[in-house]
Amino acid sequence: MNHLSGAEAFVRMLQLHGVKHIFGLCGDTSLPFYDALCRLDHGMTHVLTRDERSAAYMADAYTRVTGKIGVCEAPSGGGATYLLPGVVEANESSIPILAITSDISVSGRGRYTLTELDQKSLFRPLSKWNAVLDQAKDIPRAIRAAFTQMSSGRPGAAHIGLPFDVQEGPVDEADLWADERLGRYPARRFGPDPAAVTAAVELLLRASHPLIICGGGVVIAGAEGELQGVAEWLSAPVASTISGHGSIGDGHPLAVGVVGSNGGTAPTRAIVEAADLVVFIGCRAGSVTTERWRFPAPGHSRIIHIDADPGVIGANYKVDAPIVSDARLALAAILVELSTRERPQGAREPAMAAVAKAKQEKFAAFRKLAASNETPIRPERVVAALQSILPDNAIIVADPGTPCPYFSAYYQFNRAGRHFISNRAHGALGYAMSAAVGAAIGRPGTKVVAVMGDGSFGFTVGELETIVRLRVPIAMIVISNACYGWIKAGQKTRFQERYYSVDFNRTDHAKVAAAFGVRSWRVEDPAALQGVLRKAIEAATLAGLGEGW
Ligand SMILES: Cc1ncc(C[n+]2csc(CCOP(=O)(O)OP(=O)(O)O)c2C)c(N)n1
């Protein structure tokens, strides 16, 4: 019997699942794992970050753009606790990332060992599956289980805790095997009940104003083509949540854009109000998308709900036709059944005209503001300037605060697929910079732009060093207003302008970036904005990733 150490076996098992990048930060309890990474020839690149939160956010966006499972790692104690925000964000957004934490030795448990912490309990409610290992021989099985769980059913995050002595224990080489297909998601799809498909099709054919609302599940399942087929057959408008942006290209005549309280507008809400049938696909119908369950109004429209997670269906609306299934397989089955039916005549034009009218109203208001020479520069102007510069395949990552709602509402992503990333499960500030790094590493050669508020920038600024060290080609925009603006806006509109503890000092972010070695500009004149953004995007492209990416 040939034996490897636990740490070596762990590295080999990651390799066997097709892992190419690991985002993380070192610690005492991780030393055997790092040594195995150093010694073995495995083809994986370790991306050293300056904060474990960033490592998890990088893995999250990497996973979103590659369709592969992203991996992040952190040491015991403080490192493990810092990893949590990214793990829960990914898990709640159905983005499968693997979080690895090293841990104190099994033999040190219960002895006030430095960094001791109940990692199993800590990660359990924040992940789909987790384990802290007790012996080295469990490593291959645990990694296989983690990859199976992450990439099957509703995708989600997994966590494995790896105690120091487990990293040093023996593993039989014969136990090292894997199904590499589990390194991508969704790996093992399941299809719909044919009777449920027929019931949904009957409802679709009877509806006069069907509307499809897509959550993140459509892009996760790679169902964009099937979605377009169903929408075109029915002449049904297609709206999306923020996470579902990219389910259909924004230029499509049936594409409504984002609906809800963070990116929705009055004209797009009118489309929801007019629907007599709403089809939620890969969508939790949560508080933001439905403006606290008011649009669609309960009881006003019939509901078809398609989701890989049976628990989502019926949680918020009485559902007339539930379909538990992978989104792509469900839509494909619906399309097959529709094509055996007679297509309603003349339905296409009114639906397209309603969408065109809604978009025209929305963009008429937008264009006026985007052309404004007001200072401070209006966010609409930033959106319009970027829109005029970036190619269709660019990726924009937007933080909460000002960036997310404005880019969700107004930036037009003409191609279907993952081009917009925002952390909508928890909306923690300080996500975009690191997520942009993960996206740039996952999709090299693509222009990637992070848009942050100055509050968010403060959470994440240390990662500028990583970006410079690794020459990560991203452009970063900080919208600087010296306050937690989104909350201040809430105090303005709902609490009679009683501003309380929302303002902070103005920082020269361009100088901060320059100190890290990032080329930077400060723009106050609206007329100068477009030219500066163009220079920044060129500079980012020239940065180029270093060797070996
Ligand atoms: C980690 C975290 N803490 C608090 C919040 C609550 N919150 C939501 S938006 C916001 C203000 C954002 O400020 P900034 O990043 O400067 O953007 P702005 O709204 O000014 O555009 C805050 C504090 C949050 N989303 N995340």
The ligand as an ORCA input file, in Angstrom:
! r2SCAN-3c Opt
* xyz 1 1
  C     -21.170     44.888      5.617
  C     -22.356     45.793      5.499
  N     -22.644     46.649      6.491
  C     -23.716     47.486      6.372
  C     -24.523     47.447      5.278
  C     -25.746     48.334      5.155
  N     -25.617     49.258      4.025
  C     -26.241     49.060      2.860
  S     -25.930     50.231      1.731
  C     -24.941     51.064      2.811
  C     -24.266     52.345      2.407
  C     -23.279     52.150      1.314
  O     -22.372     53.204      1.299
  P     -21.313     53.361      0.145
  O     -20.582     52.100     -0.080
  O     -20.500     54.567      0.413
  O     -22.221     53.600     -1.125
  P     -23.310     54.742     -1.359
  O     -24.615     54.219     -0.827
  O     -22.852     55.980     -0.650
  O     -23.355     54.862     -2.825
  C     -24.862     50.415      4.040
  C     -24.092     50.881      5.209
  C     -24.179     46.518      4.274
  N     -24.884     46.396      3.153
  N     -23.076     45.740      4.408
*
